[in-house]
């Protein structure tokens, strides 16, 4: 994908649209962490303070087709691009004092952390249950084989070969 991305960066010439890459293993790590980048490569788009995941193709033509649709979006810096409901919500948030806005952001981020913790906890339970039933299956198979299944199959095969004679 890197060659396609590099070509897109070179060929992109729309004003107010940035196509760039970030090294999440070095100086860019804080930026990647704050935007939920967990795997590589990850492509994000949108307002720099509210990036969304790109889910399309990774070849140049797919990337270029998507990039050609990009344009500035509704944001506090582009209120003229907002629908009435979005503008109203942004204006309400802009009217909040810094402490209240920080508290609201912290509450929403905590909701995300709680959801991630619930996911991790439930995933661990599922993994433990999987391990438990996998071991039970393996033990049952071992017990069945040890109880004479192989010998039964050998006797059946021997009897079948005697009938053929």
N, CA, C and O atoms as a DFTB+ gen file, in Angstrom:
660 C
 N C O
     1  1       0.802      -1.187       0.000
     2  2       0.000       0.000       0.000
     3  2       0.854       1.264       0.000
     4  3       0.420       2.300      -0.504
     5  1       2.045       1.193       0.550
     6  2       2.890       2.381       0.665
     7  2       3.130       3.067      -0.680
     8  3       3.016       4.290      -0.753
     9  1       3.457       2.334      -1.748
    10  2       3.652       3.018      -3.031
    11  2       2.398       3.769      -3.492
    12  3       2.497       4.875      -4.023
    13  1       1.228       3.172      -3.290
    14  2      -0.017       3.832      -3.689
    15  2      -0.234       5.092      -2.851
    16  3      -0.659       6.123      -3.373
    17  1       0.057       5.008      -1.559
    18  2      -0.123       6.166      -0.664
    19  2       0.850       7.279      -1.036
    20  3       0.469       8.448      -1.107
    21  1       2.090       6.917      -1.270
    22  2       3.091       7.923      -1.651
    23  2       2.689       8.623      -2.954
    24  3       2.847       9.837      -3.085
    25  1       2.172       7.856      -3.911
    26  2       1.728       8.435      -5.179
    27  2       0.547       9.384      -4.943
    28  3       0.471      10.446      -5.560
    29  1      -0.372       9.000      -4.049
    30  2      -1.511       9.855      -3.731
    31  2      -1.041      11.159      -3.085
    32  3      -1.531      12.232      -3.435
    33  1      -0.097      11.074      -2.148
    34  2       0.425      12.290      -1.509
    35  2       1.038      13.220      -2.547
    36  3       0.854      14.436      -2.493
    37  1       1.771      12.632      -3.497
    38  2       2.439      13.423      -4.533
    39  2       1.433      14.086      -5.475
    40  3       1.627      15.230      -5.885
    41  1       0.356      13.366      -5.820
    42  2      -0.588      13.843      -6.827
    43  2      -1.766      14.637      -6.272
    44  3      -2.531      15.217      -7.042
    45  1      -1.925      14.672      -4.958
    46  2      -3.072      15.368      -4.377
    47  2      -2.801      16.866      -4.353
    48  3      -1.818      17.312      -3.762
    49  1      -3.660      17.632      -4.984
    50  2      -3.427      19.075      -5.034
    51  2      -4.715      19.863      -4.798
    52  3      -4.934      20.908      -5.410
    53  1      -5.566      19.350      -3.903
    54  2      -6.793      20.078      -3.580
    55  2      -6.487      21.024      -2.416
    56  3      -5.863      20.613      -1.437
    57  1      -6.914      22.272      -2.509
    58  2      -6.694      23.190      -1.393
    59  2      -7.471      22.728      -0.155
    60  3      -8.574      22.192      -0.271
    61  1      -6.899      22.935       1.002
    62  2      -7.514      22.585       2.287
    63  2      -7.649      21.086       2.515
    64  3      -8.350      20.671       3.438
    65  1      -6.999      20.265       1.701
    66  2      -7.012      18.817       1.882
    67  2      -5.563      18.356       2.029
    68  3      -4.723      18.602       1.164
    69  1      -5.296      17.687       3.140
    70  2      -3.949      17.192       3.410
    71  2      -3.953      15.677       3.331
    72  3      -4.764      15.019       3.982
    73  1      -3.064      15.132       2.548
    74  2      -2.817      13.701       2.511
    75  2      -1.394      13.529       3.014
    76  3      -0.446      14.020       2.401
    77  1      -1.249      12.831       4.132
    78  2       0.066      12.704       4.764
    79  2       0.165      11.347       5.439
    80  3      -0.821      10.620       5.560
    81  1       1.375      11.020       5.875
    82  2       1.527       9.821       6.689
    83  2       2.218      10.180       7.995
    84  3       2.926      11.182       8.092
    85  1       1.996       9.342       8.991
    86  2       2.536       9.556      10.329
    87  2       3.202       8.262      10.769
    88  3       2.632       7.181      10.616
    89  1       4.403       8.370      11.312
    90  2       5.099       7.212      11.866
    91  2       4.636       7.039      13.309
    92  3       5.036       7.794      14.194
    93  1       3.798       6.049      13.532
    94  2       3.217       5.831      14.859
    95  2       4.168       5.139      15.822
    96  3       3.815       4.900      16.977
    97  1       5.365       4.817      15.363
    98  2       6.315       4.148      16.245
    99  2       7.327       5.118      16.839
   100  3       8.136       4.729      17.682
   101  1       7.290       6.372      16.410
   102  2       8.271       7.331      16.928
   103  2       7.580       8.624      17.324
   104  3       6.701       8.613      18.186
   105  1       7.954       9.719      16.722
   106  2       7.440      11.032      17.117
   107  2       5.927      11.156      16.938
   108  3       5.293      11.964      17.616
   109  1       5.345      10.372      16.041
   110  2       3.906      10.450      15.802
   111  2       3.059       9.616      16.745
   112  3       1.832       9.635      16.660
   113  1       3.711       8.875      17.655
   114  2       2.978       7.975      18.548
   115  2       1.874       8.681      19.339
   116  3       0.765       8.150      19.399
   117  1       2.113       9.847      19.949
   118  2       1.022      10.506      20.688
   119  2      -0.184      10.834      19.799
   120  3      -1.328      10.693      20.233
   121  1       0.065      11.266      18.572
   122  2      -1.019      11.562      17.645
   123  2      -1.801      10.292      17.327
   124  3      -3.032      10.303      17.310
   125  1      -1.098       9.222      17.082
   126  2      -1.753       7.952      16.769
   127  2      -2.556       7.446      17.967
   128  3      -3.691       6.996      17.812
   129  1      -1.971       7.518      19.148
   130  2      -2.662       7.077      20.359
   131  2      -3.936       7.879      20.589
   132  3      -4.972       7.312      20.938
   133  1      -3.869       9.187      20.398
   134  2      -5.032      10.035      20.654
   135  2      -6.134       9.839      19.615
   136  3      -7.271      10.259      19.830
   137  1      -5.802       9.201      18.483
   138  2      -6.796       8.966      17.433
   139  2      -7.167       7.496      17.291
   140  3      -7.787       7.098      16.304
   141  1      -6.790       6.699      18.268
   142  2      -7.220       5.307      18.285
   143  2      -6.577       4.416      17.245
   144  3      -7.157       3.398      16.867
   145  1      -5.390       4.773      16.771
   146  2      -4.700       3.928      15.797
   147  2      -4.116       2.736      16.545
   148  3      -3.309       2.895      17.460
   149  1      -4.538       1.532      16.138
   150  2      -4.070       0.326      16.809
   151  2      -3.320      -0.606      15.875
   152  3      -2.477      -1.380      16.328
   153  1      -3.601      -0.550      14.606
   154  2      -2.933      -1.406      13.641
   155  2      -2.400      -0.579      12.502
   156  3      -2.795       0.571      12.314
   157  1      -1.505      -1.165      11.744
   158  2      -0.860      -0.427      10.665
   159  2      -0.990      -1.216       9.372
   160  3      -0.831      -2.436       9.413
   161  1      -1.262      -0.616       8.254
   162  2      -1.543       0.815       8.126
   163  2      -2.996       1.131       8.480
   164  3      -3.894       0.326       8.235
   165  1      -3.210       2.295       9.051
   166  2      -4.543       2.810       9.354
   167  2      -4.714       4.111       8.591
   168  3      -3.816       4.952       8.581
   169  1      -5.847       4.276       7.961
   170  2      -6.128       5.502       7.223
   171  2      -7.284       6.212       7.915
   172  3      -8.331       5.618       8.172
   173  1      -7.079       7.480       8.208
   174  2      -8.100       8.321       8.850
   175  2      -8.400       9.494       7.932
   176  3      -7.576       9.885       7.106
   177  1      -9.597      10.045       8.092
   178  2      -9.973      11.213       7.289
   179  2     -10.935      12.072       8.086
   180  3     -11.539      11.620       9.059
   181  1     -11.066      13.322       7.655
   182  2     -12.033      14.228       8.267
   183  2     -11.360      15.348       9.029
   184  3     -10.195      15.671       8.799
   185  1     -12.117      15.936       9.943
   186  2     -11.618      17.025      10.778
   187  2     -10.451      16.497      11.613
   188  3     -10.573      15.436      12.223
   189  1      -9.335      17.205      11.654
   190  2      -8.167      16.718      12.402
   191  2      -8.454      16.427      13.878
   192  3      -7.745      15.637      14.501
   193  1      -9.475      17.052      14.432
   194  2      -9.826      16.811      15.828
   195  2     -10.921      15.777      15.984
   196  3     -11.346      15.488      17.103
   197  1     -11.381      15.218      14.884
   198  2     -12.460      14.233      14.930
   199  2     -12.327      13.295      13.730
   200  3     -13.226      13.207      12.893
   201  1     -11.204      12.603      13.660
   202  2     -10.917      11.758      12.500
   203  2     -11.773      10.490      12.494
   204  3     -12.114       9.942      13.542
   205  1     -12.105      10.047      11.291
   206  2     -12.888       8.837      11.100
   207  2     -12.056       7.814      10.338
   208  3     -11.128       8.174       9.614
   209  1     -12.392       6.541      10.505
   210  2     -11.677       5.466       9.824
   211  2     -12.090       5.367       8.365
   212  3     -13.270       5.486       8.034
   213  1     -11.112       5.149       7.494
   214  2     -11.349       4.872       6.080
   215  2     -11.443       3.361       5.922
   216  3     -10.601       2.623       6.434
   217  1     -12.468       2.907       5.213
   218  2     -12.693       1.473       5.064
   219  2     -12.556       0.972       3.631
   220  3     -12.810      -0.203       3.365
   221  1     -12.162       1.834       2.710
   222  2     -12.136       1.465       1.298
   223  2     -10.909       0.683       0.885
   224  3     -10.131       0.214       1.716
   225  1     -10.760       0.559      -0.411
   226  2      -9.650      -0.177      -0.993
   227  2      -8.310       0.490      -0.716
   228  3      -8.246       1.680      -0.405
   229  1      -7.250      -0.286      -0.834
   230  2      -5.907       0.209      -0.514
   231  2      -5.036       0.418      -1.740
   232  3      -3.859       0.757      -1.614
   233  1      -5.600       0.220      -2.924
   234  2      -4.837       0.459      -4.149
   235  2      -4.960       1.935      -4.527
   236  3      -5.840       2.636      -4.028
   237  1      -4.087       2.398      -5.399
   238  2      -4.061       3.821      -5.753
   239  2      -5.401       4.310      -6.292
   240  3      -5.878       5.365      -5.872
   241  1      -6.014       3.578      -7.203
   242  2      -7.260       4.044      -7.813
   243  2      -8.362       4.228      -6.768
   244  3      -9.106       5.208      -6.811
   245  1      -8.463       3.285      -5.831
   246  2      -9.474       3.404      -4.767
   247  2      -9.182       4.591      -3.864
   248  3     -10.083       5.357      -3.522
   249  1      -7.915       4.741      -3.478
   250  2      -7.526       5.852      -2.608
   251  2      -7.768       7.186      -3.303
   252  3      -8.279       8.124      -2.691
   253  1      -7.406       7.272      -4.569
   254  2      -7.572       8.517      -5.329
   255  2      -9.050       8.853      -5.492
   256  3      -9.449      10.006      -5.333
   257  1      -9.852       7.856      -5.805
   258  2     -11.292       8.076      -5.970
   259  2     -11.887       8.624      -4.670
   260  3     -12.690       9.556      -4.697
   261  1     -11.494       8.046      -3.540
   262  2     -11.998       8.527      -2.253
   263  2     -11.479       9.942      -1.964
   264  3     -12.242      10.821      -1.565
   265  1     -10.188      10.145      -2.168
   266  2      -9.594      11.453      -1.875
   267  2     -10.236      12.556      -2.713
   268  3     -10.368      13.687      -2.246
   269  1     -10.630      12.245      -3.926
   270  2     -11.281      13.245      -4.787
   271  2     -12.623      13.699      -4.235
   272  3     -13.112      14.768      -4.600
   273  1     -13.231      12.889      -3.350
   274  2     -14.516      13.276      -2.761
   275  2     -14.344      14.128      -1.504
   276  3     -15.312      14.696      -1.000
   277  1     -13.118      14.216      -1.001
   278  2     -12.894      14.951       0.248
   279  2     -13.059      16.447       0.046
   280  3     -12.710      17.007      -0.993
   281  1     -13.593      17.057       1.059
   282  2     -13.757      18.504       1.048
   283  2     -13.787      18.960       2.500
   284  3     -13.981      18.140       3.398
   285  1     -13.600      20.248       2.746
   286  2     -13.706      20.731       4.125
   287  2     -15.078      20.360       4.695
   288  3     -16.076      20.323       3.975
   289  1     -15.105      20.088       5.992
   290  2     -16.333      19.631       6.631
   291  2     -16.809      20.624       7.683
   292  3     -16.065      21.503       8.119
   293  1     -18.027      20.467       8.066
   294  2     -18.614      21.271       9.128
   295  2     -17.758      21.132      10.385
   296  3     -17.456      20.023      10.826
   297  1     -17.379      22.262      10.947
   298  2     -16.584      22.269      12.174
   299  2     -16.655      23.670      12.773
   300  3     -17.206      24.578      12.150
   301  1     -16.106      23.858      13.970
   302  2     -16.102      25.213      14.541
   303  2     -15.402      26.229      13.645
   304  3     -15.719      27.418      13.688
   305  1     -14.460      25.770      12.840
   306  2     -13.745      26.668      11.934
   307  2     -14.426      26.827      10.580
   308  3     -14.022      27.664       9.773
   309  1     -15.457      26.024      10.332
   310  2     -16.177      26.072       9.053
   311  2     -17.687      26.040       9.300
   312  3     -18.387      25.206       8.727
   313  1     -18.186      26.923      10.132
   314  2     -19.620      26.928      10.449
   315  2     -20.489      27.143       9.218
   316  3     -21.634      26.692       9.183
   317  1     -19.964      27.819       8.218
   318  2     -20.735      28.064       7.003
   319  2     -21.034      26.769       6.241
   320  3     -21.907      26.754       5.374
   321  1     -20.322      25.688       6.554
   322  2     -20.541      24.405       5.892
   323  2     -21.525      23.513       6.657
   324  3     -21.821      22.397       6.229
   325  1     -22.024      24.009       7.781
   326  2     -22.847      23.189       8.668
   327  2     -24.335      23.302       8.358
   328  3     -24.831      24.347       7.937
   329  1     -25.030      22.186       8.583
   330  2     -26.490      22.210       8.588
   331  2     -26.922      22.933       9.860
   332  3     -26.132      23.065      10.795
   333  1     -28.168      23.401       9.903
   334  2     -28.645      24.171      11.047
   335  2     -28.487      23.430      12.373
   336  3     -28.034      24.014      13.357
   337  1     -28.857      22.147      12.407
   338  2     -28.754      21.383      13.649
   339  2     -27.304      21.258      14.111
   340  3     -27.014      21.397      15.299
   341  1     -26.401      20.997      13.178
   342  2     -24.984      20.868      13.519
   343  2     -24.418      22.207      14.000
   344  3     -23.668      22.258      14.975
   345  1     -24.780      23.272      13.317
   346  2     -24.303      24.607      13.701
   347  2     -24.785      24.936      15.114
   348  3     -24.021      25.456      15.928
   349  1     -26.036      24.637      15.400
   350  2     -26.600      24.920      16.718
   351  2     -25.829      24.153      17.800
   352  3     -25.487      24.721      18.838
   353  1     -25.558      22.888      17.562
   354  2     -24.824      22.063      18.536
   355  2     -23.417      22.617      18.748
   356  3     -22.954      22.713      19.884
   357  1     -22.740      22.979      17.667
   358  2     -21.391      23.549      17.782
   359  2     -21.436      24.865      18.560
   360  3     -20.589      25.113      19.419
   361  1     -22.411      25.693      18.261
   362  2     -22.513      26.974      18.970
   363  2     -22.792      26.766      20.454
   364  3     -22.283      27.516      21.288
   365  1     -23.601      25.748      20.798
   366  2     -23.846      25.426      22.203
   367  2     -22.549      24.990      22.887
   368  3     -22.260      25.397      24.013
   369  1     -21.787      24.171      22.202
   370  2     -20.517      23.709      22.773
   371  2     -19.519      24.854      22.892
   372  3     -18.777      24.938      23.871
   373  1     -19.500      25.735      21.896
   374  2     -18.582      26.875      21.935
   375  2     -18.948      27.847      23.059
   376  3     -18.082      28.564      23.560
   377  1     -20.223      27.876      23.460
   378  2     -20.670      28.770      24.530
   379  2     -20.309      28.244      25.920
   380  3     -20.355      28.991      26.897
   381  1     -19.951      26.962      26.009
   382  2     -19.595      26.369      27.308
   383  2     -18.251      26.922      27.766
   384  3     -17.381      27.231      26.953
   385  1     -18.094      27.042      29.105
   386  2     -16.774      27.443      29.592
   387  2     -15.826      26.254      29.484
   388  3     -16.258      25.110      29.341
   389  1     -14.550      26.536      29.552
   390  2     -13.522      25.512      29.311
   391  2     -13.651      24.332      30.272
   392  3     -13.498      23.181      29.864
   393  1     -13.933      24.612      31.549
   394  2     -14.042      23.522      32.527
   395  2     -15.228      22.611      32.225
   396  3     -15.120      21.389      32.327
   397  1     -16.364      23.213      31.852
   398  2     -17.544      22.413      31.534
   399  2     -17.303      21.585      30.274
   400  3     -17.722      20.430      30.201
   401  1     -16.638      22.163      29.295
   402  2     -16.327      21.432      28.065
   403  2     -15.353      20.288      28.352
   404  3     -15.515      19.183      27.835
   405  1     -14.337      20.565      29.183
   406  2     -13.395      19.510      29.577
   407  2     -14.123      18.369      30.287
   408  3     -13.840      17.197      30.035
   409  1     -15.057      18.708      31.171
   410  2     -15.813      17.689      31.901
   411  2     -16.677      16.865      30.937
   412  3     -16.770      15.646      31.081
   413  1     -17.298      17.513      29.973
   414  2     -18.125      16.809      28.996
   415  2     -17.271      15.874      28.135
   416  3     -17.667      14.744      27.850
   417  1     -16.101      16.358      27.728
   418  2     -15.178      15.522      26.942
   419  2     -14.724      14.336      27.775
   420  3     -14.694      13.207      27.284
   421  1     -14.374      14.577      29.014
   422  2     -13.905      13.500      29.895
   423  2     -14.999      12.449      30.094
   424  3     -14.722      11.250      30.112
   425  1     -16.246      12.910      30.243
   426  2     -17.363      11.976      30.412
   427  2     -17.513      11.090      29.175
   428  3     -17.685       9.877      29.300
   429  1     -17.451      11.677      28.003
   430  2     -17.591      10.900      26.762
   431  2     -16.417       9.937      26.579
   432  3     -16.599       8.791      26.168
   433  1     -15.215      10.417      26.889
   434  2     -14.043       9.540      26.780
   435  2     -14.132       8.393      27.774
   436  3     -13.701       7.278      27.478
   437  1     -14.694       8.661      28.961
   438  2     -14.869       7.602      29.955
   439  2     -15.869       6.561      29.458
   440  3     -15.697       5.367      29.706
   441  1     -16.908       7.003      28.762
   442  2     -17.869       6.066      28.192
   443  2     -17.183       5.137      27.192
   444  3     -17.473       3.942      27.139
   445  1     -16.277       5.696      26.406
   446  2     -15.521       4.872      25.447
   447  2     -14.624       3.892      26.197
   448  3     -14.577       2.710      25.858
   449  1     -13.913       4.378      27.214
   450  2     -13.049       3.499      28.013
   451  2     -13.855       2.381      28.665
   452  3     -13.421       1.229      28.703
   453  1     -15.035       2.734      29.180
   454  2     -15.892       1.724      29.806
   455  2     -16.317       0.673      28.787
   456  3     -16.317      -0.522      29.085
   457  1     -16.677       1.116      27.588
   458  2     -17.078       0.175      26.538
   459  2     -15.904      -0.726      26.154
   460  3     -16.083      -1.926      25.946
   461  1     -14.718      -0.155      26.061
   462  2     -13.536      -0.957      25.721
   463  2     -13.226      -1.954      26.832
   464  3     -12.859      -3.094      26.551
   465  1     -13.370      -1.538      28.095
   466  2     -13.112      -2.436      29.230
   467  2     -14.127      -3.571      29.237
   468  3     -13.763      -4.730      29.437
   469  1     -15.396      -3.244      29.020
   470  2     -16.431      -4.275      28.956
   471  2     -16.106      -5.267      27.843
   472  3     -16.213      -6.478      28.031
   473  1     -15.710      -4.748      26.689
   474  2     -15.341      -5.614      25.576
   475  2     -14.192      -6.543      25.968
   476  3     -14.261      -7.753      25.750
   477  1     -13.146      -5.974      26.543
   478  2     -11.976      -6.781      26.925
   479  2     -12.343      -7.836      27.969
   480  3     -11.905      -8.983      27.881
   481  1     -13.148      -7.439      28.957
   482  2     -13.564      -8.387      30.006
   483  2     -14.384      -9.527      29.418
   484  3     -14.163     -10.694      29.740
   485  1     -15.340      -9.176      28.548
   486  2     -16.192     -10.199      27.947
   487  2     -15.401     -11.076      26.987
   488  3     -15.651     -12.277      26.886
   489  1     -14.447     -10.477      26.283
   490  2     -13.596     -11.254      25.385
   491  2     -12.767     -12.261      26.180
   492  3     -12.607     -13.408      25.762
   493  1     -12.251     -11.835      27.309
   494  2     -11.472     -12.753      28.156
   495  2     -12.350     -13.910      28.629
   496  3     -11.901     -15.056      28.654
   497  1     -13.593     -13.623      29.003
   498  2     -14.518     -14.683      29.417
   499  2     -14.748     -15.664      28.268
   500  3     -14.737     -16.880      28.460
   501  1     -14.957     -15.108      27.061
   502  2     -15.159     -15.971      25.894
   503  2     -13.932     -16.833      25.611
   504  3     -14.051     -18.017      25.298
   505  1     -12.753     -16.225      25.725
   506  2     -11.525     -16.982      25.480
   507  2     -11.367     -18.093      26.512
   508  3     -10.957     -19.204      26.174
   509  1     -11.689     -17.798      27.759
   510  2     -11.605     -18.824      28.800
   511  2     -12.618     -19.934      28.551
   512  3     -12.310     -21.111      28.732
   513  1     -13.827     -19.561      28.136
   514  2     -14.852     -20.560      27.830
   515  2     -14.422     -21.404      26.637
   516  3     -14.603     -22.621      26.642
   517  1     -13.857     -20.772      25.620
   518  2     -13.354     -21.502      24.456
   519  2     -12.292     -22.511      24.882
   520  3     -12.315     -23.668      24.462
   521  1     -11.376     -22.063      25.710
   522  2     -10.306     -22.950      26.184
   523  2     -10.913     -24.127      26.946
   524  3     -10.484     -25.269      26.779
   525  1     -11.908     -23.845      27.781
   526  2     -12.554     -24.884      28.590
   527  2     -13.240     -25.918      27.693
   528  3     -13.051     -27.119      27.885
   529  1     -14.030     -25.470      26.719
   530  2     -14.743     -26.440      25.886
   531  2     -13.808     -27.138      24.901
   532  3     -14.059     -28.279      24.513
   533  1     -12.745     -26.471      24.500
   534  2     -11.759     -27.108      23.631
   535  2     -11.044     -28.239      24.385
   536  3     -10.827     -29.321      23.839
   537  1     -10.688     -27.975      25.631
   538  2     -10.047     -29.013      26.453
   539  2     -11.011     -30.171      26.709
   540  3     -10.611     -31.335      26.677
   541  1     -12.281     -29.850      26.965
   542  2     -13.283     -30.905      27.189
   543  2     -13.416     -31.774      25.941
   544  3     -13.488     -32.999      26.036
   545  1     -13.448     -31.129      24.762
   546  2     -13.541     -31.873      23.503
   547  2     -12.322     -32.771      23.334
   548  3     -12.453     -33.952      23.012
   549  1     -11.133     -32.208      23.552
   550  2      -9.902     -32.989      23.395
   551  2      -9.865     -34.161      24.368
   552  3      -9.444     -35.260      24.006
   553  1     -10.306     -33.929      25.603
   554  2     -10.333     -35.007      26.603
   555  2     -11.325     -36.101      26.209
   556  3     -11.033     -37.288      26.357
   557  1     -12.491     -35.706      25.712
   558  2     -13.496     -36.685      25.284
   559  2     -12.961     -37.519      24.130
   560  3     -13.110     -38.741      24.122
   561  1     -12.343     -36.869      23.162
   562  2     -11.771     -37.601      22.025
   563  2     -10.710     -38.581      22.500
   564  3     -10.672     -39.728      22.054
   565  1      -9.854     -38.131      23.399
   566  2      -8.803     -39.008      23.921
   567  2      -9.404     -40.199      24.672
   568  3      -8.927     -41.326      24.543
   569  1     -10.458     -39.940      25.459
   570  2     -11.107     -41.031      26.206
   571  2     -11.765     -42.037      25.263
   572  3     -11.663     -43.247      25.465
   573  1     -12.444     -41.524      24.229
   574  2     -13.109     -42.413      23.268
   575  2     -12.071     -43.274      22.559
   576  3     -12.261     -44.481      22.406
   577  1     -10.991     -42.667      22.132
   578  2      -9.945     -43.432      21.441
   579  2      -9.315     -44.450      22.381
   580  3      -9.022     -45.574      21.973
   581  1      -9.107     -44.064      23.633
   582  2      -8.492     -44.974      24.610
   583  2      -9.434     -46.114      24.993
   584  3      -8.978     -47.163      25.448
   585  1     -10.737     -45.922      24.815
   586  2     -11.710     -46.950      25.207
   587  2     -11.851     -48.055      24.165
   588  3     -12.653     -48.972      24.340
   589  1     -11.083     -47.977      23.089
   590  2     -11.087     -49.074      22.137
   591  2     -11.598     -48.744      20.753
   592  3     -11.813     -49.660      19.959
   593  1     -11.800     -47.490      20.426
   594  2     -12.298     -47.130      19.095
   595  2     -11.373     -47.660      17.998
   596  3     -11.840     -48.214      17.003
   597  1     -10.085     -47.491      18.178
   598  2      -9.137     -47.959      17.161
   599  2      -9.204     -49.456      16.977
   600  3      -9.150     -49.962      15.856
   601  1      -9.324     -50.165      18.091
   602  2      -9.416     -51.623      18.023
   603  2     -10.714     -52.042      17.333
   604  3     -10.724     -52.986      16.542
   605  1     -11.812     -51.337      17.634
   606  2     -13.090     -51.625      16.978
   607  2     -12.966     -51.465      15.468
   608  3     -13.445     -52.304      14.705
   609  1     -12.316     -50.378      15.040
   610  2     -12.149     -50.132      13.607
   611  2     -11.271     -51.200      12.974
   612  3     -11.512     -51.616      11.841
   613  1     -10.255     -51.643      13.701
   614  2      -9.365     -52.687      13.171
   615  2     -10.112     -54.001      13.012
   616  3      -9.928     -54.704      12.018
   617  1     -10.975     -54.347      14.004
   618  2     -11.759     -55.577      13.932
   619  2     -12.733     -55.500      12.754
   620  3     -12.894     -56.468      12.011
   621  1     -13.378     -54.350      12.590
   622  2     -14.330     -54.184      11.481
   623  2     -13.618     -54.338      10.144
   624  3     -14.117     -55.012       9.243
   625  1     -12.458     -53.716      10.018
   626  2     -11.700     -53.810       8.770
   627  2     -11.253     -55.248       8.511
   628  3     -11.288     -55.715       7.373
   629  1     -10.834     -55.947       9.564
   630  2     -10.403     -57.329       9.396
   631  2     -11.567     -58.215       8.961
   632  3     -11.419     -59.091       8.109
   633  1     -12.722     -57.966       9.564
   634  2     -13.912     -58.768       9.211
   635  2     -14.313     -58.478       7.759
   636  3     -14.689     -59.396       7.029
   637  1     -14.239     -57.248       7.348
   638  2     -14.595     -56.887       5.976
   639  2     -13.637     -57.535       4.982
   640  3     -14.058     -57.990       3.919
   641  1     -12.367     -57.579       5.320
   642  2     -11.409     -58.168       4.383
   643  2     -11.586     -59.690       4.318
   644  3     -11.290     -60.274       3.276
   645  1     -12.060     -60.367       5.394
   646  2     -12.318     -61.801       5.363
   647  2     -13.536     -62.111       4.485
   648  3     -13.584     -63.135       3.802
   649  1     -14.531     -61.191       4.520
   650  2     -15.723     -61.396       3.716
   651  2     -15.419     -61.292       2.239
   652  3     -16.070     -61.941       1.419
   653  1     -14.433     -60.477       1.891
   654  2     -14.062     -60.293       0.487
   655  2     -13.402     -61.540      -0.072
   656  3     -13.453     -61.785      -1.277
   657  1     -12.793     -62.319       0.782
   658  2     -12.106     -63.515       0.301
   659  2     -13.062     -64.581       0.028
   660  3     -12.669     -65.671      -0.387
